[in-house]
Structure formats: C-alpha cells, structure tokens
C-alpha cells in the first residue's frame, strides 16, 4: 500500500474458472469489488482474464471517472453517488455499506 500513491486499500485479485477472488485484502471493500466483478462479468480483473494486456497490467485509476467508460456498471453506480452526495473516494464504500445494511448482493445495489 505504501508504494501506490493515493491507495487506501488493496489486495491480490485472482481469477480462476471465470471467477474473481481476493487474496490478502486490506479492507472488506476489496473483496466486495472482486465479487461484484465476478457477478457483473466486467471490471479490471475480468478484462485481465478475458483479454490480457501484453505486459499483464490492467490499470484502473478511477471507476467513477474515465475508467467508468471501460466498465460502465461499476463506474455508473459510483458516479451517481458522487453526483448526488458530493462524495469522492468513499462512493464505493457507500455501495458496500448499503449492500451490507440491506442484505442485498453488491451487484443488486449497483443496478
């Protein structure tokens, strides 16, 4: 985490048999994001699995910004929260909390 400027959470995402799983997440949101990618079949990990880059790196700086165009459902849900509530980095955490509070899968909250 200290080596990635601006990062407040991280982990190792693994793909196997079309599923994305988390290894060593530093926050619950990391695991939830991997679950959401598996359920939606879109996101940085799915892109790395389905269409790997030559160097093996798929970079996502801001899912609520320009990267949201690459993975629209992830970016759209965050973008709506940012616009309505004036939040920034905490938008994904709001989705996670809503999922936990309502006992709905994160993919349902994001729709």
Secondary structure, DSSP 8 states (H G I E B T S, - for coil): -TTSTT-S---EEEEETTEEEEES-SSHHHHHHHHHHHHHT-SHHHHHHHS--TTS----S-TTTGGGGTSHHHHHHHHHHHHHH--STTHHHHHHHHHHHHT--HHHHH-
